[in-house]
């Protein structure tokens, strides 16, 4: 699997491109199961290379107050 599918999926999800939703979108598109570890390491590399950027969104009660890391294509 290539990082291109991550970029396409981030763009498709817009402001909802965080870990779990991004994983579901990639699995839906590729019909292949992926690990969150693969996803996060791929996003980290894409961010280091300047293709995407991330920001934190405050967490609500459903996440116990933990923030979400959202990615977007630059």
N, C-alpha and C positions, 0 to 999 in steps of 0.2 A: 504494500500500500504506500502511496506517495503522499507527501505533504500537500499536494494540490487539492486533494479532497477536503483537507482541513480548511484551506482558504475559501473554497467554494461554499462549504457548510457554514463557516463564520459569516460570510456575506449573506447567505440565505436567511440565517437566524436573526441578523440585525442585533438589536439590543438584548436579545435573549440568548446570546452565544456564551454560555458558561458551561462548565464541565459536563454535567449530566445531560443537559439538552443537546450539547454539541456531540457527545458520544452517541446519543440516540439518533441524531440526524445523519451522522456518518454511517452508522450501522444500517439505517433505513436505505441510504443511497447505495451502499456497497453490498448489502446483504451478508456482511461479515461481522463477526464479533470482534471488538477491540477492547483493550484494557485502558483504564483511566491513566495508568502509568505511561503507556505509549502516547496517549493524547497529550498529557501534560508535558512530556519531554519534547514532543514535536512542536507544541505551541511555544515552549521556552526557546527552542532553536529558531523558530520563525520570528519570534520577537527579537532575539539577539541579532538576527540578520536584517531586521528593519521592515519585515513584511506586514507584521501585525503589531498592535499595542494593546495593553491591558489596563483596566482600572478596577477599583473596588466599588461595589455597590453595597450600601448598608443592608445588613441582614434583618429579617423580620422574625416574628415569633415562631414561624414554621421551621426556621433554621437555628433557633436558640440564640438569635442575635449575631450569629457568625456572618461576616460579609461574603458576598459572591465575587469571584474574579471573572470579569467580563472581558472578552476579547473583541477587537474590531480590526478590520483590514485598513491599513493606512492608505 
